[in-house]
């Protein structure tokens, strides 16, 4: 194959567009010239992606303010510790309140989360107690065991458009983050400082390992409720996180979530 074809295959564009009037001389490019060419194209693509992300954030902020006000935005979560336990149907309720990150820092993640709450998608779901450093909320219907991922997808509220992150809002204890790539709908509460593990470069098993999990909220009321859930996790997996046998999954049910 000629260098012209190699460049066309690598860049995905017509070779004539890469060199302008010198299209006929592409075969004469040296390795340094090819490298510079590809780097310029990569820089241009990054700039385009950055512009799209900024536009998504602007739209998210405007729509969040129009529906939920300027903030600060708060969400109340009610959980039942007796869900799935033989207690003659008596609930053991607890509540905690999440304050969302400022819209000028995490508009896209905050808007998505508030929308899922407003659509009642998190009602009758669960927190899973399968790890010790976070409390993971999963879109599993407690009353039936049915996955609600399709419900989130049907509402077009299942994933972020990109891995939004602000260095001014790291994953410290009691913060809320989106898991997955791209993030959502699963979210988690950090039960320790996870700034390194869930921040930029902390998730090396993903293809774009330099990305971070979006961190977009903080539990401001009800720390004792969160701590109680955490104790249930530690009792299951141990402080090392390795004691769980992978079989029965202990849960705390999410009765409801509402925007205050």
C-alpha positions, 0 to 999 in steps of 0.5 A: 500500500502507498503512503497515500492510502495509509494516511487515508486509512488512518485519518478516514478522509480523502487524501486530497483534503489532507494536503491541499494542492500537494495531494499528488505528493502525499507519497513523498511525506516522511514519517515526521510529516505524517505524525504531525499531520495525524496530531493536527487532526487529533487536536482538531477532533478534540477541539470539536468534542470540547465544543460539543461538551460545552454546548451540552453543559449550556443546554443542561444548565438552562433546562435545569434552571427552567424546570427546577430553579437556580438552586441549590437543588436538594433531593430527599431519599427514603429507604427501608432497612427492613425490606426483604427481612422477615419483620411482619411487614413493618418498615424501618424507614430512614431518610437523607438529603442530597444537595446537588453540585452547583450548576456552574460546575456539573450541569449535565450530571445534575440535570440528568439526575434531577430528571430521573428523580422527577420521573420517579424512576428511582422509586421502589429500587435498591441499594446493593451492599456488595462493596465497602467503599461505596453504596451502589444504587441499582435500577432494580425494582425491589417489589418484583426484582425486575430490571428498570434499565429499560424504563430509564432508556425509554425515558431517554434518561439512562446515560450521560452524553459524556464523562462530565467532571469538575476538579472543584467537586471531587469524590470525597466521603458522602458525595454522589457519583455516576458509575459506568462509561458513559455514566448512568443510570447507576449511582453511588454514595462514597463511604470514604474519600474516593478522590483518587480511585474514582477521579481522573485516571483512577479507573484504569480498566476503562478504555479512556482511563484518564476520564473520571466518574462524574461527582455531582452531589453531597449528602448534607442531612442524614449521615447516620442513615448512610453510616447505617447502610455502610455498616450493613455493607461492611458486615457483608463484605468485610473491611477489605471488601473480599468477604462476600461470597458472591451469592445472596446480595443484601439490599436496602430498598429505596422507597422513594426519592423526591426533589425538594 
